[in-house]
Amino acid sequence: MKECTNVERITCIIDEDRTHNGEPLYRAIVEQAQKSGIAGATVHKGIMGYGAAKTIHRERPLGRSSDVPVIIHMVDDKEKLDAFSNTLCEMVPQGIVLREPVSMCLVRCGGKTLE
């Protein structure tokens, strides 16, 4: 059985090496989202990308990075994301923040819930 609801998603694209109060910015954002009661957050590490300056950033050998992108997705209803947006703007000095309506579906298969 599949249950779907309309929610919104914030996608935040930042450089991996950005920090906030001495910790990685992506970690600080996810922890603040959790404290704010946001329904879910996921972080993806990009392997390559470029921005306004058109400089390509990519992962280097041995896992070292050169400002590779980190993508953070957060989903919840509009009101919760409205409340969280001000906090997010204070935390992200530079980056891209996208916001869009999405359909979120919870799929239940054999008694287990897949989110």
Number of C-alpha atoms within 10 A of each C-alpha: 10 10 9 10 11 12 17 21 21 19 19 21 22 22 23 18 15 17 16 14 8 8 11 14 20 26 14 17 21 19 13 16 22 14 9 14 12 19 13 14 18 12 17 12 15 17 15 15 16 13 11 5 6 8 9 12 18 17 17 11 7 6 7 10 17 16 20 22 25 22 19 20 18 21 23 21 16 16 11 16 23 12 12 16 16 10 14 18 12 8 17 19 12 11 14 13 17 10 16 11 14 14 10 16 15 13 15 13 10 7 8 8 11 10 9
